[in-house]
Amino acid sequence: MADPHAFKSGRCLSAWIGLAPKQNSSGGKEKLGSISKGGNSYLRQLLVVAAMAVIRYAERNGTRRPWLVQLMARRTTKVAAVALANKTAGMVWALMTSGERYSQPVIA
């Protein structure tokens, strides 16, 4: 990805990578399916593998991120990994467009 400004939002970037769910909606009913798997498969694979590593670490050692703990309680490991990869892609887009460095979020 050369220019992060080519995407309107982090959601657009994750859809380009193929981490957003396919939509099969009609008549006002929103039906979301599996991930679209479009775009760069290598980049998508790297993000999902990294998310799996974060989840495995969180399972063994615990985590201070309540969002991830709740997600792991509700969903299977691989579904949680794709959701975390999607969220990571959005954070990467935000960091690239702002030019800032990543800082660990402060949990209150």
ChimeraX attribute file (.defattr): number of C-alpha atoms within 10 A of each C-alpha:
attribute: neighborCount
match mode: 1-to-1
recipient: residues
	/A:1	8
	/A:2	5
	/A:3	9
	/A:4	17
	/A:5	13
	/A:6	11
	/A:7	14
	/A:8	10
	/A:9	15
	/A:10	20
	/A:11	18
	/A:12	17
	/A:13	23
	/A:14	24
	/A:15	20
	/A:16	17
	/A:17	24
	/A:18	21
	/A:19	29
	/A:20	22
	/A:21	15
	/A:22	16
	/A:23	13
	/A:24	10
	/A:25	11
	/A:26	8
	/A:27	5
	/A:28	6
	/A:29	8
	/A:30	10
	/A:31	11
	/A:32	12
	/A:33	12
	/A:34	11
	/A:35	17
	/A:36	15
	/A:37	17
	/A:38	15
	/A:39	15
	/A:40	12
	/A:41	13
	/A:42	10
	/A:43	14
	/A:44	22
	/A:45	17
	/A:46	12
	/A:47	22
	/A:48	23
	/A:49	16
	/A:50	17
	/A:51	23
	/A:52	20
	/A:53	13
	/A:54	15
	/A:55	22
	/A:56	14
	/A:57	12
	/A:58	16
	/A:59	12
	/A:60	8
	/A:61	8
	/A:62	11
	/A:63	14
	/A:64	11
	/A:65	12
	/A:66	10
	/A:67	10
	/A:68	18
	/A:69	16
	/A:70	11
	/A:71	16
	/A:72	18
	/A:73	10
	/A:74	11
	/A:75	12
	/A:76	10
	/A:77	16
	/A:78	15
	/A:79	17
	/A:80	22
	/A:81	25
	/A:82	22
	/A:83	20
	/A:84	23
	/A:85	23
	/A:86	25
	/A:87	18
	/A:88	18
	/A:89	23
	/A:90	18
	/A:91	15
	/A:92	17
	/A:93	23
	/A:94	17
	/A:95	14
	/A:96	14
	/A:97	16
	/A:98	11
	/A:99	9
	/A:100	9
	/A:101	8
	/A:102	10
	/A:103	6
	/A:104	6
	/A:105	8
	/A:106	7
	/A:107	7
	/A:108	3
